[in-house]
Amino acid sequence: MTALLEVRDLTVHFPVERDLADVLVRAPHRVVRAVNGVSFTLEKGQTLGLVGESGCGKSTLGRAILRLTEATSGDVIFDGQSVLDLKGDDLLAFRRRAQMVFQDPHASMNPKLTVGQTLAEVLRVHRLCPKDEIDARVRELVTHAGLTPDLIDRKPAGLSGGQCQRVGIARALAVNPDLIIADESVSALDVSIQAQILNLFMALRRELDLTMVFISHDLSVVRHMCQMVAVMYLGQIVEYGPSEDVFNNPQHPYTQALITAIPVMDADAGLAQDLPKGEPPSPMQLPAGCPFHPRCPHVMPVCESDPPPPSHQVDAQAVRCHLHAPNAAASRAAE
Ligand code: SF4
């Protein structure tokens, strides 16, 4: 298989604006460390689920890959080409091949434009079809996304959340992309509509041989949809591997806690356990050592001082944890 997307040591830090009080007390400049050295490779046609608690940096990572947020350092290689320095026509060409479907379907559309105008604008900006073929292409896109053509003249206010999200998907498909990043694209919808939109994503992926990154806090959805999964905690990928391996045999303590916390539908199975104690620390004040150590049930002395190396291969997974380092036994002995 060929790698379509390669993310190398990607970092996104945002400076926090200082208010008057900060200036008066000469408080140090603060930085939100949203993404901290993320690396992974995605093969053409694969679907990757990016999971983690809210605020772990998954949306920022998705936006940085697509150049909707500027990265601080690292690189994104798309189909063999570095994209972080692209400008002008080269950047437009990249945007034709890599699209995002956003979380809030209404907020991601211009309220003044009809469905038809929204899609026609994309076709015009990217010069994707002759002027006299735009109407036909718009009808084709609307139908492809599971909408009836009578909705073409409606504005977002006249659409349900599910219809609006289908327009968002049609807009992404308008450019014939190779990669789609779907950022919590069903979380704002009713449960019955969520299933329809997820089925649409799966059908389109098969039909168009799309490569997808599916950002979600819902592990059940990711297990159902994705071949690969990356678990993020405080801006780092802590476990990466094939979904079946990660879900059946999680190696990182945080992944184990997340999977234990998946709601159990079988009443006889009892309630799912809570996530690890406490809240994740602020991305402005990352703990020393392993960022998960204040919440980790397996914390060792080394975890409080030394960051774990980026990844150890454990079975099919890459895991960022001292437990899996070659000298883990010695560290545990020192407890
Ligand atoms: Fe827990 Fe230590 Fe592994 Fe971090 S490195 S997850 S604190 S065992």
Boltz pocket constraint, residues with backbone or C-beta under 6 A from the ligand:
constraints:
  - pocket:
      binder: B
      contacts: [[A, 252], [A, 253], [A, 254], [A, 290], [A, 291], [A, 292], [A, 293], [A, 296], [A, 297], [A, 298], [A, 299], [A, 300], [A, 303], [A, 308], [A, 320], [A, 321], [A, 322], [A, 323]]
      max_distance: 6.0
